[in-house]
């Protein structure tokens, strides 16, 4: 092993500073590929550098072959279906992979990480493409240079690329909407969602303006379509070969929902029910029109007056009460039907746009829906209702959503596949497993292929076992995207568990020497003064 200097990559994590050291040596002789080092070294500014290293090697002769048993799989091995070979594993790239200046934020760290994932047998990576980065300065002025550079990196290493088109903003890392859109919002605040107290959510545009010419004479749908057309033209050499899938952003965090929980207290272990987002001028106009068409004009003046606020429980007011709540009244059904139908109509419009734009490029089209599992065990399912998913003990709110996906020949992304009921607070009446099963049943009924994601890389207790349970079950998952690459992802605390997870999915017959091990870094680490790259683990 040589004594070549390793590049150190500075990270910008909210909970600690990190340095990333990655070096590789490929040995082609005897058809053996070695990853000599993938090291993520955590460091506080006031502390000495802590040294740690992960080492694993993958033999080139190892291929994806079914095994009669797997000592690492435990009791799940006997239930593994033959169709598991069809599960494709992707890993999400950092959310801020491309900076707002259209440069690759941490090119050396990403290149090293891509090599490690390729050698592990991961099929590809997911890249967030931000509206606020690619069309930052002016409407119709696109800059794809940073994203094209990443696509070239991925293609060169031999991985596939799944692109997520993000038409929303993000607080951490800070990724705003395009500057020109924010400027319009300063004078036309009604383009954003508004709650019953007048507070606005400026992380994405209100669906009520989809067809209104509020963006310098163009509608948001027209702007989204031109964005997609420009992307298709600029990335034509990668379409259907390197780029195999595109997710269409449908709302906050890319999900088909209203931003009903954006003001929940972070300190509370038990989430509140959220709040309806229907009080901007344009949403109220739509509600009024619907009420008048149904012969009840007074029902269109505002949203429910007896609904709780963000952090409150269902029983803090009368709308969501299990027995005698307004949600079961004629007015409640009127409002909830309208509120959810607006969301489904919005999703249908965007997925239709994506299908028509990318339909002949050889890529699959995806859309993401949320897994809002708090209060699922109540009759009213209040957290789902405020998010726009009309799902209660009396009504299947996901049948219409699955039907809409099927209509547009789109695949559905479901997050939270690492969440289990046993690790949820009892007081939250939560059941992510039951909700996930309900959604997957609706998808099966309508022939919609399901793809999965975990909640977060640092997330759920027992997450890997729960993900294996979801992927090894009877319902086949088309694609699983593990979120997300960053300092913690490659850390000694996490990476060995991930490599084991990958082996279970790919059924790789690895030699005992190939198991990931931790060892002390003995070589001195030299900092490259020209490298100052942020890695965001989200």
C-alpha positions in Angstrom: 0.0 0.0 0.0 1.4 3.3 -1.1 2.0 6.4 1.0 0.1 8.8 -1.2 -1.5 11.7 0.5 -5.2 11.6 1.1 -7.4 14.5 0.3 -9.3 15.9 3.3 -12.8 17.3 2.6 -14.4 19.7 5.0 -18.0 19.1 5.7 -20.8 21.4 7.0 -23.0 19.3 9.1 -25.4 21.0 11.6 -24.3 18.8 14.5 -20.5 18.6 13.9 -17.7 19.4 11.5 -16.3 16.5 9.6 -13.4 15.7 7.5 -13.6 13.2 4.7 -10.6 11.2 3.6 -11.1 8.9 0.7 -8.4 7.1 -1.3 -8.7 4.1 -3.6 -6.3 1.6 -5.2 -7.6 -0.7 -7.9 -5.8 -3.9 -8.4 -6.7 -5.6 -11.6 -4.4 -8.6 -11.3 -6.2 -11.8 -10.4 -9.5 -9.9 -11.1 -9.5 -8.5 -7.5 -10.7 -5.0 -6.8 -9.7 -3.4 -3.5 -11.1 -0.4 -1.8 -8.2 0.4 0.5 -9.8 3.2 2.4 -13.1 5.0 2.8 -12.6 7.1 5.9 -14.8 9.7 7.4 -13.0 11.5 10.2 -15.1 13.5 12.6 -13.5 16.6 14.1 -14.7 19.4 16.3 -13.0 22.7 15.7 -11.7 22.8 19.3 -10.9 19.0 19.4 -8.1 16.9 18.0 -8.7 15.0 14.8 -10.3 11.6 15.5 -9.0 8.9 13.3 -11.1 6.1 12.0 -11.2 3.9 8.9 -13.5 1.5 7.1 -11.9 -1.1 4.8 -13.7 -3.6 2.6 -12.7 -5.4 -0.5 -15.0 -7.0 -3.1 -13.8 -9.8 -5.3 -14.5 -9.3 -9.0 -15.6 -12.9 -9.4 -18.5 -12.3 -7.0 -21.8 -11.9 -8.8 -25.4 -11.6 -7.8 -26.4 -15.2 -7.2 -29.2 -16.6 -5.1 -28.1 -18.4 -2.0 -29.9 -21.2 -0.2 -29.2 -19.4 3.1 -27.6 -16.3 4.5 -26.2 -16.3 8.0 -26.4 -12.5 8.0 -30.1 -12.4 7.1 -31.5 -14.2 10.2 -35.0 -15.4 10.0 -35.8 -13.3 7.0 -33.7 -15.5 4.7 -36.4 -18.3 4.4 -39.0 -15.8 3.3 -37.0 -14.2 0.5 -38.9 -14.3 -2.7 -37.3 -15.0 -6.1 -38.5 -11.6 -7.3 -36.1 -9.9 -4.9 -33.5 -9.9 -7.7 -35.6 -7.2 -9.4 -35.1 -4.7 -6.5 -32.8 -2.0 -7.6 -30.9 -0.1 -4.9 -30.0 3.6 -5.2 -28.4 6.0 -2.7 -29.3 9.6 -2.5 -26.6 12.2 -3.1 -26.3 15.1 -0.7 -29.1 17.6 -1.1 -26.6 20.4 -1.8 -24.5 18.4 -4.3 -24.8 21.4 -6.7 -24.3 24.8 -5.2 -26.4 27.9 -6.0 -23.4 29.0 -8.1 -23.8 25.8 -10.2 -20.6 24.2 -9.0 -20.3 20.7 -7.6 -20.0 21.4 -3.9 -17.8 18.4 -2.9 -16.6 16.8 -6.1 -13.7 14.7 -4.6 -15.9 13.3 -1.8 -18.7 12.5 -4.2 -16.3 10.8 -6.7 -14.8 8.7 -3.9 -18.3 7.8 -2.6 -19.5 6.8 -6.1 -16.6 4.4 -6.4 -17.4 2.8 -3.1 -21.0 2.4 -4.0 -20.2 0.9 -7.4 -17.9 -1.7 -5.8 -20.6 -2.5 -3.3 -23.0 -3.4 -6.0 -25.4 -0.4 -5.7 -27.1 0.3 -9.0 -27.2 4.0 -9.0 -27.6 7.3 -7.1 -30.4 9.9 -6.8 -29.7 13.5 -7.6 -31.9 16.4 -6.4 -32.2 19.0 -9.2 -33.4 22.3 -7.7 -35.5 24.9 -9.5 -33.9 27.6 -7.3 -30.4 26.6 -8.7 -31.0 25.8 -12.3 -33.4 28.7 -13.0 -32.1 31.0 -10.3 -31.7 34.4 -11.9 -34.5 34.9 -14.4 -37.4 33.0 -15.9 -36.2 30.9 -18.9 -32.5 31.4 -18.0 -31.2 27.9 -17.2 -27.8 26.8 -16.0 -27.4 23.1 -15.9 -23.6 23.0 -15.7 -23.2 21.7 -12.2 -25.8 19.0 -12.7 -24.3 18.0 -16.1 -20.9 17.6 -14.3 -22.5 15.2 -11.8 -24.2 13.2 -14.5 -20.8 12.8 -16.3 -19.2 11.7 -13.0 -21.9 9.1 -12.5 -21.7 7.9 -16.1 -18.0 7.6 -16.0 -18.1 5.3 -12.9 -20.8 3.2 -14.4 -23.7 3.9 -12.2 -27.3 4.8 -13.0 -28.8 8.1 -12.1 -32.3 8.9 -10.8 -33.2 12.6 -11.0 -35.6 14.3 -8.6 -36.9 17.6 -10.0 -37.5 19.8 -7.0 -39.8 22.8 -7.3 -39.7 23.6 -3.6 -37.3 25.3 -1.2 -35.3 23.9 1.7 -34.3 25.3 5.0 -31.4 23.0 5.8 -29.2 23.2 3.7 -30.6 26.5 2.6 -31.9 26.2 -1.0 -34.4 28.9 -1.8 -36.9 29.2 -4.7 -35.6 31.1 -7.7 -34.7 34.7 -7.0 -37.2 36.0 -9.5 -40.0 33.9 -8.0 -39.3 35.2 -4.5 -39.4 38.7 -5.9 -42.8 38.2 -7.4 -43.9 36.7 -4.0 -43.0 39.9 -2.2 -45.7 41.8 -4.1 -48.1 38.9 -4.7 -48.1 37.0 -1.4 -51.2 35.0 -2.4 -49.0 32.8 -4.6 -48.1 31.0 -1.3 -50.1 28.8 1.0 -51.7 30.6 4.0 -53.2 29.1 7.2 -56.2 30.3 9.2 -54.1 32.8 11.2 -52.6 34.3 8.1 -49.2 32.7 8.4 -47.6 31.9 5.0 -45.5 28.9 3.9 -43.1 30.2 1.2 -41.4 26.9 0.5 -43.4 26.2 -2.6 -46.2 27.8 -4.7 -49.8 27.2 -3.7 -51.5 24.7 -6.0 -54.3 27.3 -6.4 -52.1 29.3 -8.8 -51.3 26.3 -11.0 -53.3 27.8 -13.9 -53.0 31.5 -13.1 -50.6 33.8 -15.0 -48.9 34.9 -11.8 -45.3 34.4 -12.9 -44.6 37.4 -15.2 -47.6 36.5 -17.4 -47.1 32.7 -17.3 -48.7 30.1 -15.1 -46.6 27.9 -12.8 -47.6 24.8 -14.9 -46.2 26.6 -18.0 -43.0 27.4 -16.2 -42.6 23.8 -14.8 -43.1 22.5 -18.3 -40.5 24.7 -19.9 -38.1 23.7 -17.1 -38.7 20.0 -17.9 -38.3 20.6 -21.6 -35.0 22.4 -21.0 -33.8 19.6 -18.8 -34.7 17.0 -21.3 -32.9 18.8 -24.1 -29.7 19.5 -22.0 -29.5 15.9 -20.7 -30.5 14.1 -23.9 -27.2 12.2 -24.1 -27.9 10.6 -20.7 -31.6 9.9 -21.1 -32.5 6.2 -21.0 -28.9 5.2 -20.5 -27.4 6.8 -17.4 -30.6 8.6 -16.4 -33.2 5.8 -15.9 -35.8 7.6 -13.7 -37.2 11.0 -13.0 -39.2 12.0 -10.0 -41.6 15.0 -10.5 -41.8 17.4 -7.5 -45.4 17.5 -6.3 -45.2 19.9 -3.3 -43.4 20.4 0.0 -40.3 18.2 0.1 -41.4 17.0 -3.3 -44.4 15.1 -1.8 -48.0 15.2 -2.8 -49.4 17.1 0.2 -50.1 20.5 1.7 -47.5 22.0 4.1 -49.8 21.3 7.0 -47.1 20.5 9.5 -44.5 23.1 8.7 -44.9 24.9 12.1 -44.9 22.0 14.4 -42.8 22.4 17.6 -39.5 20.5 17.1 -39.3 19.8 20.8 -42.5 17.9 21.0 -42.2 14.1 20.8 -45.9 13.8 20.0 -46.8 15.7 16.8 -49.9 17.7 16.6 -52.6 17.3 13.9 -51.3 20.1 11.7 -53.4 22.8 10.1 -55.4 23.2 6.9 -53.7 25.4 4.3 -56.6 27.0 2.4 -56.7 30.6 3.4 -54.7 32.3 0.7 -56.9 34.4 -1.6 -56.8 32.0 -4.5 -57.6 28.9 -2.4 -60.6 30.7 -0.9 -61.8 31.7 -4.4 -61.8 28.0 -5.4 -63.6 27.0 -2.2 -66.2 29.7 -2.7 -66.9 28.6 -6.3 -67.2 25.0 -5.1 -69.6 25.9 -2.3 -71.8 28.0 -4.6 -71.9 25.1 -7.2 -73.1 22.8 -4.4 -75.8 25.2 -3.2 -74.1 26.1 0.1 -72.4 29.5 -0.4 -71.8 30.0 3.3 -69.6 26.9 3.4 -67.1 28.6 1.1 -66.2 31.6 3.3 -63.3 29.8 5.0 -62.0 26.5 6.3 -63.3 24.7 9.4 -63.6 27.0 12.3 -63.4 24.3 14.9 -60.2 22.6 13.8 -57.2 22.5 16.1 -53.9 24.2 15.4 -50.5 22.8 14.5 -49.3 21.4 17.8 -52.6 20.5 19.3 -54.1 17.0 19.7 -57.3 15.9 17.9 -59.4 16.3 20.9 -58.4 19.9 21.6 -61.2 21.1 19.4 -64.3 19.5 18.0 -63.5 18.9 14.3 -61.4 15.8 14.6 -63.0 14.1 17.6 -63.6 10.4 17.1 -67.2 10.6 18.2 -69.3 13.4 17.1 -66.5 15.3 15.3 -67.4 17.7 12.5 -65.4 15.7 10.1 -68.3 13.3 9.9 -70.9 16.0 9.3 -72.2 17.0 5.8 -70.0 20.1 6.0 -67.0 18.1 7.0 -67.4 15.8 4.1 -67.9 18.7 1.7 -64.8 20.5 2.8 -62.5 17.4 3.0 -63.7 16.2 -0.4 -62.9 19.6 -1.9 -59.6 20.0 -0.1 -58.3 16.5 -1.2 -59.6 16.8 -4.7 -57.6 20.0 -5.3 -54.5 18.1 -4.2 -55.2 15.1 -6.5 -55.9 17.5 -9.4 -52.6 19.2 -8.8 -50.8 15.9 -8.7 -52.5 14.7 -11.9 -51.6 17.9 -13.7 -47.9 17.6 -12.8 -47.6 13.9 -13.4 -49.3 14.3 -16.7 -46.9 17.0 -17.6 -43.9 14.8 -16.7 -45.3 11.8 -18.6 -45.9 13.8 -21.8 -42.5 15.5 -21.6 -40.3 12.5 -20.8 -42.5 9.7 -22.1 -40.4 8.9 -25.1 -37.0 9.2 -23.5 -36.8 5.7 -22.0 -37.0 6.9 -18.4 -39.5 5.9 -15.8 -41.6 8.7 -14.2 -42.1 8.8 -10.4 -44.1 10.8 -7.9 -43.7 10.8 -4.1 -46.5 10.8 -1.5 -46.0 11.2 2.2 -46.3 8.6 5.0 -48.2 10.7 7.6 -48.7 8.0 10.2 -49.3 10.0 13.4 -52.9 9.6 14.7 -53.5 6.8 12.2 -55.2 4.6 14.9 -57.9 7.3 15.5 -61.0 7.2 13.4 -60.5 10.7 11.9 -56.8 10.4 10.9 -56.4 14.2 11.4 -52.8 14.5 10.3 -53.6 13.0 7.0 -56.6 15.1 6.6 -54.8 18.4 7.1 -52.2 17.2 4.6 -54.9 16.7 2.0 -55.3 13.0 2.1 -58.9 12.2 2.8 -58.3 8.9 4.6 -60.4 8.0 7.7 -61.7 4.8 9.3 -64.7 5.1 7.0 -62.9 6.1 3.7 -59.9 4.9 1.8 -58.1 8.1 0.8 -55.4 6.4 -1.2 -57.5 4.7 -3.8 -58.0 7.9 -5.7 -54.3 8.8 -5.4 -53.3 5.4 -6.7 -55.8 5.7 -9.6 -54.3 9.0 -10.5 -50.8 7.5 -10.6 -52.0 4.7 -12.8 -53.8 7.1 -15.1 -50.4 8.7 -15.8 -48.4 5.5 -16.0 -46.3 6.7 -13.1 -44.6 4.8 -10.2 -45.2 5.8 -6.6 -42.4 6.5 -4.1 -43.2 5.7 -0.5 -40.9 7.0 2.3 -40.6 5.7 5.8 -39.9 2.0 5.0 -37.6 1.9 7.9 -40.3 2.8 10.4 -42.0 0.3 12.7 -45.0 0.5 15.0 -43.1 -0.7 18.1 -40.8 2.4 18.1 -43.6 5.0 17.9 -44.8 6.9 21.0 -47.9 5.2 22.2 -49.5 8.6 22.7 -49.3 9.5 19.0 -51.7 6.6 18.0 -49.2 6.1 15.2 -49.0 3.1 12.8 -46.5 3.5 9.9 -46.8 -0.2 9.1 -50.6 -0.2 8.8 -50.5 3.0 6.7 -47.8 1.6 4.4 -49.8 -1.6 4.0 -52.9 0.3 3.1 -51.2 2.4 0.5 -49.5 -0.6 -1.1 -52.8 -2.4 -1.2 -54.3 0.5 -3.2 -51.3 0.5 -5.5 -51.7 -3.2 -6.1 -55.3 -2.8 -6.9 -54.6 -0.2 -9.5 -51.4 -1.7 -10.9 -49.1 1.0 -9.7 -45.5 0.0 -9.1 -44.1 1.0 -5.7 -40.6 2.4 -4.9 -39.4 2.9 -1.4 -37.2 5.2 0.7 -36.1 5.3 4.3 -36.9 8.2 6.6 -33.3 9.4 7.2 -29.8 7.9 7.4 -29.6 8.6 11.1 -33.2 7.7 11.7 -35.4 4.9 13.0 -34.3 2.3 15.6 -34.1 -1.1 13.9 -34.4 0.6 10.5 -32.4 -1.9 8.5 -34.4 -4.8 9.8 -37.6 -3.0 9.0 -36.5 -2.1 5.5 -35.6 -5.8 4.9 -39.0 -6.8 6.1 -40.7 -4.4 3.6 -38.5 -5.5 0.7 -38.6 -9.2 1.4 -42.4 -9.3 1.7 -44.9 -10.4 -0.8 -45.3 -6.9 -2.3 -42.5 -6.3 -4.7 -40.7 -2.9 -4.6 -39.4 -1.7 -8.0 -36.7 0.6 -6.6 -35.3 1.4 -3.2 -33.5 4.7 -2.6 -31.4 4.9 0.6 -31.3 8.5 1.9 -28.7 9.9 2.0 -24.9 10.1 1.3 -22.9 12.2 3.7 -20.4 12.1 6.5 -22.5 9.9 8.8 -23.3 7.5 5.9 -19.7 6.5 5.5 -18.9 6.6 9.2 -17.8 3.5 11.2 -21.0 3.7 13.1 -23.1 3.3 10.0 -21.3 2.0 6.9 -20.8 -1.6 8.0 -24.5 -1.9 8.6 -25.3 -0.5 5.2 -22.8 -2.9 3.5 -24.6 -5.8 5.2 -27.9 -4.5 4.0 -26.6 -4.3 0.5 -25.4 -7.8 0.6 -28.7 -9.0 1.8 -30.4 -7.3 -1.1 -28.0 -8.5 -3.8 -27.5 -11.9 -2.3 -23.7 -11.6 -2.7 -21.7 -14.6 -1.5 -18.8 -12.7 0.1 -15.8 -14.3 1.7 -15.3 -13.7 5.4 -12.3 -11.5 4.6 -14.6 -9.2 2.7 -16.6 -8.1 5.7 -16.2 -4.4 6.6 -13.8 -3.9 9.5 -12.7 -0.8 11.4 -9.0 -0.1 11.8 -7.0 2.8 13.0 -5.6 5.1 10.4 -1.8 4.9 10.6 -1.0 7.2 7.8 -0.8 10.9 8.4 -3.6 13.0 6.9 -2.5 15.9 4.8 -5.0 18.7 4.1 -5.4 19.9 0.6 -5.7 23.7 1.0 -7.6 23.9 -2.3 -10.4 21.5 -1.1 -13.2 23.0 0.9 -16.2 21.0 0.2 -19.5 20.7 2.2 -21.2 17.4 2.6 -24.8 17.5 3.8 -26.3 14.4 5.5 -30.1 14.7 5.5 
